[in-house]
Amino acid sequence: MIVYNKQKAINKIDDVTLVLTSLGGDRDSFCEIVTRYQNLLCSLAFASIGDIKQSEDLAQEVFIEAWLKLDTLREPEKLKSWLCGILRYKISHYLRKE
C-alpha cells in the first residue's frame, strides 16, 4: 500500500505552482509559502529594527497582505522578492512611526 504524504509533496513544489494553487484556494500551498519564507522575513526585519517580537509581527503582516493581494503578483516566479518588497515597505512605515 502506497501512502501519499501531501505535505511532503508540497515541499518539493516550486514557488510558481504554490502561488497558482494558492490562488485556486489551496490553503496548504499558502502555508508552504509561509513556511519557506518566514525565517527570511523575520531575519530581515530583525536586522532592520532590532526587536524580535516586532520583527515577527511585521513578517506576519507581510503574509496577511500577501494572502489578500496574491492575485496582484504578476510574475509568480518573483514571489520571494515580492514578499521582501512588502516587508521593506512595512519596515519603512514602522520606522517612520517610531
Buried (B, 14 or more C-beta within 10 A) or exposed (E): EEEEEEEEEBEEEEBEBBBBBBBEEBEEBBBBBBEBBBEBBBEBBBEBBEBEEBBBBBBBBBBEBBEEEBEEBEEBEBBBEBBBEBBBEBBEEBEEEE
